[in-house]
Amino acid sequence: MSTNKGGGGRATLSEINVTPMVDVMLVLLIIFMVTTPLIQQGVKVNLPETKAAPVEASDKKLVVSIDVNKRVFIGEAEVALADFEVKLKANAKAQQDKEMYLHADRDLPYGIVVDVMAAAQRAGVTNVGMITDPMGASKASHDKDKDQK
């Protein structure tokens, strides 16, 4: 829609140009598509259930996982249990915060979990948080898995 105002021959364009807005939205969509898989991390373990209050995650914490096959992971990187203490001493996040969160499968022998916690203590990690499933969340996921099979 344009209007012509009197003498000078100037035309005023009063239509909205949506092309820049569409470009921005497409860039944001691509950014979210790329970063979403990076946010989801960790090793799949069957966590024990508890009635504890959830921990507020204010920033990225060091997560150590032990799966049902007794494999130890720092983040997503697998580490031999014999090398765990050395790797933790070399981990800047562990040495700076002096804390870690432990993801341990519920079917593991207690001794493996204690070995990992002792190695963490020898590496200088003084605070160990145990990550658990809220009551009922793991049952719901198990029932869903059984229904899909």
Secondary structure by P-SEA (a helix, b strand, c coil): cccccccccbbbbccccaaaaaaaaaaaaaaaaaaccccccccccccccccccccccccccbbbbbccccccccccccccccaaaaaaaaccccccccbbbbbccccccaaaaaaaaaaaaaacccbbbbbbbccaaaaaaaaaaaaac
